[in-house]
Amino acid sequence: MKVRVKRIDKTLPLPVYKTTGAVAFDLVIREGATVSPGEVAKIPCNVVVEIPAGYMLMVAPRSSLPFKKPGLIQANMVGIIDQDYCGPNDELMFPARNIGSEPIVVERGESLCQATFVRIDKAELVEVEEMSATNRGGFGSTDI
């Protein structure tokens, strides 16, 4: 599958899959920032991605984030990017929240997050008066 990608700053590299077994490609931060305690900052990731029909793009923190930037998390936990978010100015952003007690500096060129294409199906939602199954119970657990 070939996917069209537009870089905002061409001096920064295109996103790449770091290994042959990688399922996500690393995004590169376009502009440095300082995220104050309790603040949520939109950190630009330098690319607009034309997501193919039948897919969404999922953005998630890299597994190294808690070690490289303790206290910095992805504010929405996981980013779901729709197929129609691909206009000329629809740059991918990393919503960074500082849950620590000290400011956190993010440098231009760092890689804090990654993205992967996920196949999707759109269901036709049909409203009914009753469901066909009985209650399972146990919110979050099957053994309650």
C-alpha positions as CSV (number, residue, x, y, z in Angstrom):
1,M,0.0,0.0,0.0
2,K,1.4,3.4,-0.9
3,V,0.2,6.4,1.2
4,R,0.6,10.0,0.2
5,V,2.4,12.1,2.9
6,K,3.2,15.8,2.9
7,R,6.0,17.1,5.1
8,I,5.6,20.6,6.5
9,D,9.3,21.1,7.1
10,K,11.4,19.3,4.5
11,T,14.6,19.5,6.6
12,L,13.1,16.9,8.9
13,P,13.0,13.3,7.8
14,L,9.9,11.5,6.6
15,P,8.4,9.1,9.1
16,V,9.9,5.6,8.9
17,Y,9.3,2.1,10.2
18,K,12.5,1.6,12.2
19,T,12.7,-2.2,11.8
20,T,11.2,-4.7,9.3
21,G,8.9,-6.0,12.1
22,A,7.7,-2.6,13.2
23,V,3.9,-2.1,12.9
24,A,4.0,1.6,13.5
25,F,6.1,4.4,12.1
26,D,7.7,7.1,14.3
27,L,6.6,10.7,13.9
28,V,9.1,13.5,14.3
29,I,8.4,16.7,16.3
30,R,8.5,19.8,14.1
31,E,8.7,22.5,16.8
32,G,10.2,22.3,20.2
33,A,8.1,23.2,23.2
34,T,8.0,23.4,27.0
35,V,5.0,21.8,28.6
36,S,4.3,23.2,32.0
37,P,2.8,21.0,34.8
38,G,-0.9,20.4,34.2
39,E,-0.7,21.9,30.7
40,V,-1.8,20.2,27.5
41,A,0.1,21.2,24.4
42,K,-0.5,20.4,20.8
43,I,2.9,19.3,19.5
44,P,3.2,19.4,15.7
45,C,4.4,16.1,14.0
46,N,5.4,17.6,10.6
47,V,3.2,15.5,8.3
48,V,-0.2,15.5,6.7
49,V,-1.2,11.9,5.8
50,E,-3.8,10.9,3.2
51,I,-5.4,7.9,4.9
52,P,-6.6,5.3,2.4
53,A,-10.2,4.3,2.2
54,G,-11.0,1.4,4.6
55,Y,-8.4,2.6,7.2
56,M,-7.9,4.9,10.1
57,L,-4.6,6.2,11.4
58,M,-4.0,5.5,15.0
59,V,-1.4,7.7,16.9
60,A,-0.1,6.4,20.2
61,P,2.9,7.3,22.4
62,R,6.1,5.4,21.8
63,S,6.9,2.9,24.5
64,S,10.1,4.8,25.4
65,L,8.1,8.0,26.2
66,P,7.8,7.4,30.0
67,F,11.5,6.8,30.2
68,K,12.6,9.7,28.0
69,K,10.1,12.2,29.2
70,P,8.8,11.1,32.7
71,G,5.4,12.8,33.4
72,L,4.6,13.4,29.7
73,I,1.6,11.4,28.4
74,Q,-0.7,11.5,25.4
75,A,-3.6,13.6,26.6
76,N,-6.3,11.6,24.7
77,M,-4.5,8.3,25.4
78,V,-4.9,7.2,21.7
79,G,-5.5,9.4,18.7
80,I,-7.9,8.2,16.0
81,I,-7.3,10.1,12.7
82,D,-10.2,10.1,10.3
83,Q,-9.8,9.6,6.5
84,D,-11.0,13.1,5.8
85,Y,-8.4,14.8,8.0
86,C,-5.9,15.3,5.2
87,G,-6.2,18.9,3.9
88,P,-3.1,21.0,3.2
89,N,-3.0,22.2,6.9
90,D,-4.2,19.1,8.6
91,E,-0.9,18.4,10.3
92,L,-0.8,15.4,12.7
93,M,-0.5,16.7,16.3
94,F,0.6,15.0,19.5
95,P,-1.6,16.2,22.4
96,A,1.0,16.1,25.2
97,R,-0.1,16.5,28.8
98,N,2.4,17.1,31.6
99,I,1.2,15.2,34.7
100,G,4.5,15.8,36.5
101,S,5.5,18.7,38.8
102,E,8.3,20.2,36.6
103,P,8.2,21.7,33.1
104,I,9.1,19.2,30.3
105,V,11.1,20.3,27.3
106,V,10.3,18.7,23.9
107,E,13.0,19.2,21.3
108,R,12.5,19.6,17.6
109,G,13.4,16.3,15.8
110,E,12.5,14.1,18.7
111,S,10.1,11.2,18.3
112,L,7.5,10.9,21.0
113,C,4.8,9.1,19.2
114,Q,4.1,6.6,16.5
115,A,1.3,5.9,14.0
116,T,-0.2,2.8,12.4
117,F,-2.8,2.1,9.9
118,V,-5.8,0.1,11.1
119,R,-8.4,-1.5,8.9
120,I,-11.9,-0.4,9.7
121,D,-15.4,-1.4,8.8
122,K,-18.4,0.9,9.1
123,A,-21.4,-0.8,10.6
124,E,-25.0,0.2,10.0
125,L,-26.4,1.0,13.4
126,V,-29.9,-0.3,13.8
127,E,-32.0,0.8,16.8
128,V,-34.0,-2.0,18.6
129,E,-36.2,-2.0,21.6
130,E,-34.6,-5.1,23.1
131,M,-31.3,-6.9,22.8
132,S,-31.1,-10.6,21.8
133,A,-28.7,-11.7,24.6
134,T,-29.1,-11.8,28.3
135,N,-27.0,-9.6,30.7
136,R,-23.5,-10.7,31.2
137,G,-22.8,-8.3,34.1
138,G,-19.5,-7.5,35.6
139,F,-18.4,-4.1,34.1
140,G,-14.8,-4.6,33.1
141,S,-14.7,-8.2,34.4
142,T,-16.4,-11.4,33.6
143,D,-15.9,-12.8,37.1
144,I,-17.9,-10.3,39.2
